[in-house]
C-alpha cells in the first residue's frame, strides 16, 4: 500500500478536490481545520473497531465534537463521505451524553480536570478520542493533532487505543509519533 509515503500528499489532494471539484483551475487555499478534518476522516478509515462496537447496526459513522468547535464550517467537507460503508455525520455537543454513539470524539479545549473526567468516562470504550492541546495523548487521549512548522502532525497513544479494542493500521502508526501515558510525567 502506498499510504506510508503519500498520506499527506493524498490528504491535501483529497481536500482540494472535494473543496473545489476535479475541474478546478487554481486550488483554493486550504485552512488548518480543513486539513484537520481530513485527518479525522482518514483516522476513521484506517482504524478498525471491535465487533462489539456494533458498527454494522449503525445508520451512519459519527464524529462528535465535544465542547468548543474549532472547525466551524471547515468540517463540512467530510460530511456524508463513506466510512466503513456508512455516511459520515458530524455531531456537536457540550456533554458526553449528547454525543453517545459517536465512534470518533474530538475533544475541544478543556481544563485539565475536565479532560481527565472525560477520558476516564471513556476509558476502555471503543471511541477514538482526538484532541489538539498539548499533552493530549500523554494524558490518556488516543490521538493528539498538532501543528509543527506549519504542518499538521499527530501522536498516537497505542496503549490507550489497544485498551479500547481499536486496531490502528500499521501504516498510520508509521506516520505517527508513538507516545504513552507513562510519558506524561516526563513531559512536565
C-alpha positions, 0 to 999 in steps of 0.5 A: 500500500502506498499510504506510508509515503503519500498520506499527506500528499493524498490528504491535501489532494483529497481536500482540494478536490472535494473543496473545489471539484476535479475541474478546478483551475487554481486550488483554493487555499486550504485552512488548518481545520480543513486539513484537520478534518481530513485527518479525522476522516482518514483516522476513521478509515484506517482504524478498525473497531471491535465487533462489539462496537456494533458498527454494522447496526449503525445508520451512519459513522459519527464524529462528535465534537465535544465542547468548543468547535474549532472547525466551524464550517471547515468540517463540512467537507467530510460530511456524508463521505463513506466510512466503513460503508456508512455516511459520515455525520458530524455531531456537536455537543457540550456533554458526553451524553449528547454525543453517545454513539459517536465512534470518533470524539474530538475533544475541544479545549478543556481544563485539565480536570475536565479532560481527565473526567472525560477520558476516564468516562471513556476509558476502555470504550471503543471511541477514538478520542482526538484532541489538539492541546498539548499533552493530549495523548500523554494524558490518556487521549488516543490521538493528539493533532498538532501543528509543527512548522506549519504542518499538521502532525499527530501522536498516537497513544497505542496503549490507550487505543489497544485498551479500547479494542481499536486496531490502528493500521500499521501504516498510520502508526508509521506516520505517527509519533508513538507516545504513552501515558507513562510519558506524561510525567516526563513531559512536565 
